[in-house]
Amino acid sequence: MTAWYFEDFTPGAIIPTVRRTVTEADVMAFAGLSGDFNVLHTDRVFAAETQFGEPIAHGLLGLSIVSGLMHQTGVINGTIIAFLGLTWRFTAPVKFGDTIAAEMRVRAAKETSKPDRGVVTLAFTVTNQRHERVQDGEFTLMMRTRG
């Protein structure tokens, strides 16, 4: 998919992402990168005794993967000016071996006072291979216009 400019983001448009399997190696790499070695993510014996019964991925790892999935669509490649913010919910665990994908829906596209940019809000629904919603939320992006 080629990059979209502000004018291409029509409210209601749906953009699917590719899928990605979350591995134990991903979780351990994220723990090392972030410094978050919470035993819920890194200790199989501890995690086996929790309500999840096994270790789960960091919620922020899932969110980071979703950001990458968005980028892989090509929609914002070279046309994004800034990531302005987000609202996000973690609705179910992402377990080692889960395969997640996101559906992006254009919720809003607002012009700004500057003619070279506009603000786009994308609503995300993130599901696993069992079609269970695991995360959802919105990203607000500043995008270039064609003009």
C-alpha positions as CSV (number, residue, x, y, z in Angstrom):
1,M,0.0,0.0,0.0
2,T,1.3,3.5,-0.8
3,A,1.5,6.3,1.7
4,W,-1.7,8.2,2.4
5,Y,-1.8,12.0,2.7
6,F,-4.3,13.7,5.0
7,E,-6.9,13.9,2.2
8,D,-6.9,10.1,1.8
9,F,-8.1,9.5,5.3
10,T,-11.8,9.3,4.8
11,P,-13.7,8.7,8.1
12,G,-15.0,5.1,8.2
13,A,-12.3,3.7,6.0
14,I,-10.8,0.5,7.3
15,I,-7.2,-0.5,6.9
16,P,-6.2,-4.1,8.0
17,T,-2.7,-5.0,9.1
18,V,-0.7,-8.1,8.6
19,R,-0.4,-10.6,11.5
20,R,2.5,-11.1,13.9
21,T,3.2,-13.9,16.3
22,V,4.4,-12.8,19.7
23,T,7.2,-15.1,20.9
24,E,8.9,-15.7,24.3
25,A,12.0,-14.2,22.7
26,D,10.1,-11.0,21.9
27,V,9.0,-10.8,25.5
28,M,12.5,-11.3,26.9
29,A,14.0,-8.8,24.4
30,F,11.3,-6.2,25.5
31,A,12.0,-6.9,29.1
32,G,15.7,-6.2,28.5
33,L,15.0,-3.1,26.4
34,S,12.5,-1.6,28.8
35,G,13.9,-2.9,32.1
36,D,10.5,-4.4,33.0
37,F,11.3,-7.8,34.3
38,N,8.0,-8.3,36.1
39,V,7.7,-12.0,37.0
40,L,4.3,-12.2,35.3
41,H,6.2,-11.9,32.0
42,T,9.5,-13.6,32.8
43,D,8.9,-16.4,35.4
44,R,7.0,-19.5,34.2
45,V,6.6,-20.9,37.7
46,F,5.2,-17.7,39.1
47,A,2.9,-17.1,36.1
48,A,1.5,-20.6,36.3
49,E,0.0,-19.7,39.6
50,T,-1.8,-16.6,38.3
51,Q,-5.2,-16.3,36.7
52,F,-3.5,-16.6,33.3
53,G,-1.8,-19.9,34.1
54,E,1.2,-19.0,32.1
55,P,3.5,-15.9,31.3
56,I,1.9,-13.2,29.3
57,A,3.4,-10.5,27.1
58,H,3.8,-6.9,28.4
59,G,0.8,-4.8,27.4
60,L,3.2,-2.2,26.1
61,L,4.9,-4.8,23.9
62,G,1.6,-5.5,22.3
63,L,1.0,-1.8,21.8
64,S,4.5,-1.4,20.3
65,I,3.9,-4.3,17.9
66,V,0.6,-2.6,16.8
67,S,2.6,0.6,16.0
68,G,4.9,-1.5,13.9
69,L,1.9,-3.3,12.2
70,M,0.5,0.2,11.3
71,H,3.8,1.2,9.8
72,Q,4.0,-2.0,7.8
73,T,0.8,-1.1,6.0
74,G,2.8,1.8,4.3
75,V,-0.1,4.2,5.0
76,I,2.0,6.7,7.0
77,N,5.4,6.0,5.4
78,G,6.8,9.5,4.6
79,T,3.6,11.4,5.1
80,I,3.4,11.4,8.9
81,I,4.6,14.6,10.6
82,A,4.1,13.7,14.2
83,F,2.5,11.1,16.5
84,L,0.4,13.4,18.8
85,G,-1.0,10.9,21.3
86,L,-3.1,7.9,22.1
87,T,-5.7,6.4,24.3
88,W,-5.4,2.6,24.8
89,R,-7.0,-0.3,26.6
90,F,-5.6,-3.7,27.4
91,T,-8.6,-6.0,27.4
92,A,-7.2,-9.5,27.4
93,P,-3.7,-11.0,27.8
94,V,-1.4,-11.7,24.8
95,K,0.2,-15.0,25.5
96,F,3.4,-16.5,24.1
97,G,2.6,-17.8,20.7
98,D,-0.4,-15.7,20.1
99,T,-0.7,-14.1,16.7
100,I,-2.1,-10.6,16.7
101,A,-3.4,-8.3,14.0
102,A,-5.1,-4.9,14.0
103,E,-7.9,-3.3,12.1
104,M,-7.5,0.4,11.8
105,R,-10.6,2.5,11.2
106,V,-10.3,6.2,10.3
107,R,-12.4,7.8,13.1
108,A,-11.7,11.5,12.2
109,A,-9.8,13.7,9.9
110,K,-9.6,17.4,10.9
111,E,-8.0,20.3,9.0
112,T,-5.7,22.5,10.9
113,S,-4.9,26.2,10.5
114,K,-1.8,25.3,8.5
115,P,-2.6,24.1,4.9
116,D,0.3,21.6,4.7
117,R,-1.1,19.4,7.5
118,G,-4.2,17.8,9.1
119,V,-4.9,15.7,12.2
120,V,-6.1,12.1,11.8
121,T,-7.5,9.8,14.5
122,L,-7.3,6.1,13.9
123,A,-9.3,3.7,16.0
124,F,-7.6,0.3,16.5
125,T,-9.1,-3.1,17.3
126,V,-6.4,-5.7,18.1
127,T,-7.3,-9.4,18.0
128,N,-5.6,-12.7,18.5
129,Q,-5.8,-15.8,16.4
130,R,-9.0,-16.8,18.2
131,H,-10.6,-13.5,17.2
132,E,-10.6,-12.3,20.8
133,R,-10.1,-8.6,21.3
134,V,-6.9,-8.1,23.3
135,Q,-6.3,-4.4,22.9
136,D,-8.0,-1.4,21.5
137,G,-7.7,2.4,21.3
138,E,-6.9,5.4,19.2
139,F,-3.8,7.0,17.8
140,T,-3.8,10.7,16.8
141,L,-1.4,11.6,14.0
142,M,-0.4,14.8,12.2
143,M,-0.3,14.0,8.5
144,R,1.0,15.9,5.5
145,T,-1.4,17.2,2.9
146,R,-0.8,17.0,-0.8
147,G,-0.7,20.8,-1.0
